Amino acid sequence: MKECPNCKTLNTGESNYCAECGAKIANGIIKEVINNNSENENKAYYLAIIGFVLYYIAPIVIPKLLTGMPKNIINASSSFVGLCPLAAIVIMIIGRNKYPQNKLLKALMWCIIFTITISLLTFIIFFMWFMASCK
């Protein structure tokens, strides 16, 4: 494939003029295009799955795995469990910036937004109920 020096459009290897803007394409400007869309999609799906596991599954599973462990290990792991959702949000943001068209990362983003919204609303309702019952 040849890249147009004017508009950066990729043209067939035989063309001497750009199909988009009509500019002359020099024979020396040849750019190999590697079709790595499937590789990028796989990376995006892996990021989405890791984000989902960190946000929704790790905070539930890790404490269950630690039952019967010494107290100091449980205390140390509780801070890790608290950081799992934060790590998932960071992974989701990085993934959405790098692969903006990926539907699974987009779904993860909306699930996280929905979960945070429901959590905040639950907290506000509970706080209002608590304040009303204290009067």
C-alpha positions as CSV (number, residue, x, y, z in Angstrom):
1,M,0.0,0.0,0.0
2,K,1.1,3.5,-0.7
3,E,0.4,6.4,1.6
4,C,-0.5,9.7,0.1
5,P,1.9,12.4,1.4
6,N,-0.9,15.0,1.2
7,C,-3.9,13.4,2.9
8,K,-2.4,10.2,4.4
9,T,-4.9,8.0,2.6
10,L,-3.7,4.5,1.8
11,N,-3.8,3.6,-1.9
12,T,-3.1,0.4,-3.8
13,G,0.5,-0.3,-4.6
14,E,0.0,0.3,-8.3
15,S,-1.5,3.7,-8.1
16,N,0.5,6.8,-8.9
17,Y,-2.2,9.3,-7.8
18,C,-4.2,9.4,-4.6
19,A,-7.8,8.1,-4.9
20,E,-8.9,10.6,-2.2
21,C,-7.3,14.0,-3.1
22,G,-5.6,13.3,-6.5
23,A,-2.1,14.2,-5.4
24,K,0.8,12.5,-7.1
25,I,2.3,9.6,-5.0
26,A,6.0,9.2,-5.3
27,N,7.2,5.6,-6.0
28,G,9.5,5.8,-2.9
29,I,6.7,6.3,-0.4
30,I,5.4,2.8,0.3
31,K,3.9,1.9,3.6
32,E,3.2,-1.6,4.7
33,V,-0.1,-1.9,6.4
34,I,-0.4,-4.7,8.9
35,N,-3.9,-5.7,9.6
36,N,-3.8,-6.2,13.4
37,N,-7.4,-5.4,14.1
38,S,-8.1,-8.8,15.4
39,E,-5.0,-8.6,17.7
40,N,-6.2,-5.2,19.0
41,E,-9.7,-6.6,19.5
42,N,-8.3,-9.5,21.5
43,K,-6.3,-7.1,23.7
44,A,-9.4,-4.9,24.2
45,Y,-11.5,-8.0,25.2
46,Y,-8.8,-9.1,27.7
47,L,-8.7,-5.6,29.2
48,A,-12.5,-5.7,29.6
49,I,-12.5,-9.2,31.1
50,I,-9.8,-8.2,33.6
51,G,-11.6,-5.0,34.5
52,F,-14.9,-6.9,35.0
53,V,-13.2,-9.5,37.2
54,L,-11.4,-6.9,39.3
55,Y,-14.5,-4.7,39.8
56,Y,-17.2,-7.3,40.4
57,I,-15.6,-10.7,41.2
58,A,-12.4,-10.1,43.1
59,P,-14.0,-8.2,46.0
60,I,-16.3,-11.2,46.6
61,V,-14.0,-14.1,46.0
62,I,-10.8,-12.9,47.7
63,P,-12.3,-12.6,51.2
64,K,-13.9,-16.1,50.8
65,L,-10.5,-17.5,49.9
66,L,-9.0,-16.0,53.0
67,T,-11.3,-17.6,55.5
68,G,-9.3,-19.4,58.1
69,M,-6.1,-17.5,57.4
70,P,-4.1,-15.6,60.1
71,K,-5.5,-12.2,61.0
72,N,-2.5,-10.3,59.6
73,I,-2.9,-11.8,56.2
74,I,-6.6,-11.0,56.2
75,N,-5.9,-7.4,57.2
76,A,-3.2,-7.0,54.5
77,S,-5.5,-8.4,51.8
78,S,-8.4,-6.1,52.7
79,S,-6.5,-3.1,51.4
80,F,-5.9,-5.1,48.2
81,V,-9.6,-5.9,47.9
82,G,-10.4,-2.2,48.3
83,L,-8.1,-1.3,45.4
84,C,-9.5,-3.9,43.0
85,P,-12.4,-1.7,41.8
86,L,-10.1,1.3,41.5
87,A,-7.7,-0.8,39.3
88,A,-10.7,-1.9,37.2
89,I,-11.7,1.7,36.6
90,V,-8.1,2.6,35.6
91,I,-8.0,-0.4,33.2
92,M,-11.4,0.6,31.7
93,I,-10.2,4.2,31.1
94,I,-7.0,3.0,29.5
95,G,-8.9,0.5,27.4
96,R,-11.5,3.0,26.3
97,N,-8.8,5.5,25.3
98,K,-6.8,2.9,23.3
99,Y,-9.7,1.0,21.8
100,P,-12.7,3.4,21.7
101,Q,-14.8,1.3,19.3
102,N,-14.7,-1.9,21.5
103,K,-18.2,-2.7,22.6
104,L,-17.2,-4.9,25.6
105,L,-15.1,-2.1,27.1
106,K,-18.0,0.3,26.5
107,A,-20.4,-2.1,28.3
108,L,-17.9,-2.4,31.2
109,M,-17.8,1.4,31.4
110,W,-21.6,1.7,31.6
111,C,-21.8,-1.2,34.1
112,I,-19.3,0.6,36.4
113,I,-21.1,3.9,36.0
114,F,-24.5,2.2,36.8
115,T,-23.0,0.5,39.9
116,I,-21.4,3.7,41.2
117,T,-24.7,5.6,40.7
118,I,-26.8,2.9,42.5
119,S,-24.3,2.8,45.3
120,L,-24.4,6.6,45.8
121,L,-28.2,6.7,45.7
122,T,-28.3,3.9,48.2
123,F,-25.9,5.7,50.5
124,I,-27.9,9.0,50.2
125,I,-31.2,7.3,50.9
126,F,-29.8,5.4,53.9
127,F,-28.2,8.6,55.2
128,M,-31.5,10.5,54.9
129,W,-33.4,7.7,56.6
130,F,-30.8,7.6,59.4
131,M,-31.0,11.4,59.9
132,A,-34.8,11.3,60.0
133,S,-34.8,8.5,62.5
134,C,-32.4,10.4,64.8
135,K,-34.8,13.3,65.3
